[in-house]
Amino acid sequence: MKWKSQIQNLKAYQPGKTMDDVKELFNLEKVVKLASNENPFGCSKNVETFLKTNAFSHAIYPDGYAKGLRMKLSEHLSVEPGQLLFGNGSDEVIEIISRALLDGGKSTVMATPTFPQYKHNAIVEGAEIREVPLDSAGRHQLDKMLEEIDDTTSIVWLCSPNNPTGEYIRNGELVSFLDAVPSHVLVVLDEAYYEYVVAEDYYDSLELLKSYPQLMITRTFSKAYGIAGFRVGFGIGNKEVIGKLEPIREPFNNNALAQGAASAAIEDQTFIEECRSHNRKGLQQYYRFCEENDLDYIPSQANFVLINFGVSGDEVFQYLMSKGYIVRSGEALGYSHSVRVTVGSHEQNEEVIGRMKEFLALQKQV
Ligand SMILES: *Cc1c(COP(=O)(O)O)cnc(C)c1O
């Protein structure tokens, strides 16, 4: 068959072990998953109420324009309905943008390490990938990224807070960058962890959108909103950009249940505020642990933290998993001596920190 040459070595996404796998493998009663940055508090009661009402129809196609959700979200964000693009997760929004703007003659610029789907989609489309290392603090080097842009460049990907470091782009940096980027480049700002940010010098991306028409923002209902299982993400851009992307989207890409669940989730901003505040306290638990044990970590604006144990991340990951705590090894994330831990509930954090202390004690004995 005539496969695209660039997909020859592409690997399918490797999902981590499920909680059931780990239970069985290590004969455990209880397993805690702090690996995928899901919300430990689940989602708003509003969503549960919606699901009980069964207010959606199974036999007919969903609204392909997601009108109800679109209206609710445009009001919540104070943007026009035509400035929104919905995807089956923001993963799909990334795919749509890539399909529309990348091919064999184009190049795309991104940081490394960062969220892997930008690169993955660029490979599928056959575009040239230009990766700019994060600095030693885990931050984007926007000046270096700027140098990588030329006439062939169609997309620059910025991830802020960045996955897997939790670092963010400062307002001043972003404005200077946007001032300097040539107008033929779409700047995609991935804000999957937007709801968790508390830093004062975080930019106001929706405000920037008014002055920089080449900016596009992506956000998701999978993280703070706690409905990853429903797969709803969205892009926010100026109407001309969104108008170009809309025809690339599949006609019924968000199912009826997901549209209803996301609409219900938006209405409960108190839940989001509570989660943001729990998350800050949770991060403090990890920071304290790191400081007490002389471990390096990157201060995070997201709901996860990257901790450097000074040994292979796989080793830490394996030890914690054998005790029923699933985190992400930094080996696959570009930080070989670290693990990325999702901030859980207060008790979950205490428990996994207890296991981390055990791991450190065992290391000392060797
Ligand atoms: C989790 C994540 C996404 C994907 O979220 P979905 O909306 O569930 O597809 C996108 N970007 C970053 C940086 C993420 O961490």
PDBQT file of the ligand as one rigid body, heavy atoms in Angstrom, charges set to zero:
ROOT
HETATM    1  C1  LIG A 401      -4.441  17.269  28.481  1.00  0.00    +0.000 C 
HETATM    2  C2  LIG A 401      -3.927  18.243  27.499  1.00  0.00    +0.000 A 
HETATM    3  C3  LIG A 401      -4.585  18.500  26.288  1.00  0.00    +0.000 A 
HETATM    4  C4  LIG A 401      -5.661  17.619  25.743  1.00  0.00    +0.000 C 
HETATM    5  O1  LIG A 401      -6.829  17.726  26.337  1.00  0.00    +0.000 OA
HETATM    6  P1  LIG A 401      -8.167  17.128  25.709  1.00  0.00    +0.000 P 
HETATM    7  O2  LIG A 401      -9.032  18.308  25.633  1.00  0.00    +0.000 OA
HETATM    8  O3  LIG A 401      -8.589  16.104  26.682  1.00  0.00    +0.000 OA
HETATM    9  O4  LIG A 401      -7.862  16.534  24.348  1.00  0.00    +0.000 OA
HETATM   10  C5  LIG A 401      -4.120  19.505  25.467  1.00  0.00    +0.000 A 
HETATM   11  N1  LIG A 401      -3.027  20.200  25.793  1.00  0.00    +0.000 NA
HETATM   12  C6  LIG A 401      -2.344  19.977  26.915  1.00  0.00    +0.000 A 
HETATM   13  C7  LIG A 401      -1.159  20.791  27.229  1.00  0.00    +0.000 C 
HETATM   14  C8  LIG A 401      -2.759  18.982  27.797  1.00  0.00    +0.000 A 
HETATM   15  O5  LIG A 401      -2.044  18.725  28.902  1.00  0.00    +0.000 OA
ENDROOT
TORSDOF 0
